[in-house]
Amino acid sequence: MKKTILVAFLLTLTISCNQAVEKQSPNTSDEYATNLKTAQTFFELFLTEDLEGQKPLICPGVTHYPPFYGAEPGKYDAFIAAGKGWMDAFDEITYNAEVWLPGTDSLGNSNGSVRTYGVWTAKNPMNGNVITTNAYHSFEFNAKGQIHEMRDYFDASGAMAAAMKEAE
C-alpha cells in the first residue's frame, strides 16, 4: 500500500511539473522578419546618407529618443534633423551590427520590435579624428511597418567631444 501511494504521489508530482509551454505564433516571427528588414534598410540608407530614402520608413508620428545627455524625445522633424546633423558632421560613417534581435513587450512576449547592438565609426572631415562607439538601438513599428519609435543608446556626447578634440 505504501508503495502504491508513493508511486501515485511521484506520478502526480511528475505530471504536474510538465506543463504546456505556450509557443510563439508564426505571425509574430513574420512581423519581426519584415520589421528587421525595415530597420536594416533604415541603417543602410543612413550609411549612404540617403535621407530621402529613409523618410518613407518613418511614421509621421515617430518619437525619437536621442542619445545625448539630457536630450528630450523628439518628433518627426527633430528626428530627421538629428539624422541630417550626423550626416553633415561626419564622413565614412559605418555601423557594424554585432547582433540583431527580436524585441519583447513588458511580459516578455515577442512583439515584432527590433533591437541591435553594434559599433559605429565615423570620421570628422574637419580634423580627421575618427570616433568609435558601442551602441544599442531599439525600433518599434506601427501597423504599416513604419518606425514609430526609435531609441538610441550610446555615448553621443563623448563621441562628439572626441571628434572635436584638437591634436596634442
N, C-alpha and C positions, 0 to 999 in steps of 0.2 A: 504494500500500500504506500509506504514511504517513497519507494522508487517511482511509483506511478505519479504521485503528487510532485515529486522533484522533476520528473521528465515533463509533466504538464506545465510546471512553472517555467522551466527553461525554454520550452517550446513557445509559450506565451511571451516571454521576455524577448526571444529571438524575433518573433513575428512583429512585435511592437516596435522594434528598432529598425525594421526595414520599411520605412515609409516612402511613399512615392515621391520622386523628385520632379518638380514642375520643369518642363523643358521649354526653352526659348522658342517662341514662334518663328517659323521661317520668314514671315513677313518682316520682322524686326531686322533680321540679318540682311534682307534685300534692301531695306531702308538704309541701313548702315553702309552697305556697299555703294549705293547711289550717293549718299552724303559724303562718303570718303572720297569719291571721285571729284565731287564739287570742291571739297577742302583742298585736295591736292592740286586741282586746276587753279584755284584761287592763288595758291603759293607759287605755282609755275608762272602765272601771269604777273605776279609781284616781282619775281626774279628777272623777268624780261621788261619790267617797268611798263606793262600794258594796263594802265588804269582803266581805260575804256572797256577793255575785255573783262575786267573784274566786275564792273558795275552791274551787269545782269545777274551775277551770282549773289548779290547783296540785297536783302529785303529793304524796302524804303523805310521801314520802321526799326531798322537794326539798332541794337545797343552794343557799343564797343567799350570794353574796359581796358584802357591803355596801361602800359607797364610803368609809366613814370610815377615816382613817389608823389603822393598827394593828388594825383590826377583823378578827376571826376569822370564817370561814364559819359560817353558822347553818343549822339545820334548819327544819322547818315552823313550829313555834311562834315561833321567833325571826324568821322571815320575815314572818309575819302581824303580829307585834308591831312590826316595823320599819315596815311599811306604815301601820299604825294610828298610829304615832308621827308620821309625816309628815302624815297626815290631820288629826290633832289639833293639830299645831303651826302649820299654815298654812291660809289661805283662798285662794280664787281661784287654785287650782293649775292650770297649763296645761302642756302638752307640745306643742311644735311640732316634729314629726318632719321633719327635713330630708331623710332618706332611710331606707328600709327595704331591707335586703339579705339575700340568702341566705348562710348560713354554710357553712364547709367543714370537713372533717376535717383531720388532720395532713398528708395527702397532697395537699390542695387540691381534693378531690372534694366536691361538694355533698352535704350530709348531712341536709337538712331543717331545720337550725337557722336561727335568725333573729337579725339584728343591726339595730340602729338608731342613728343619730346624730341628735341634736336639741337643743332648748333648753327647759329648764324655767324657769318663772317661778312665783312664789308670793308671797303677802302674809302677813306676821306680823300677826295681828289685835290683838296687844297694843300695838304701837307704830307700825303702818302701814308698816314697812320692806318694800320689795319686793326680792326676790332674783331674779337671772337667772344661770343657769349652763349651760354647754355640757355635754352628756352623751353617753355611749356605753353601750349596754346589749346584752347577748347572752343569748339564750334557747336552751336545749337541751330537747328533748321526749322523753317516753317513748313506748312503743308505743300508749298510749291517747290520745296527743295532748296530754297534760298537761305543764306546765312542770316539769321535774325538775332543772334547774339554771338559775340566773339570776345574771349578773354585772353589777354597776353600776359605772361608772367616771365619776366627776365629783368636783369639789371640795366634798364634803359638809361637811367641817369649816369651810371658808371660807364656804360658804353659810349655815351656822348662825351663824357669827360675824357675818356681815353682817346677818342677820335680827335678831340681838340687840343690835346696835350702838345706843348711845344717841345721840340727836340732839346735835349740837355747837353 
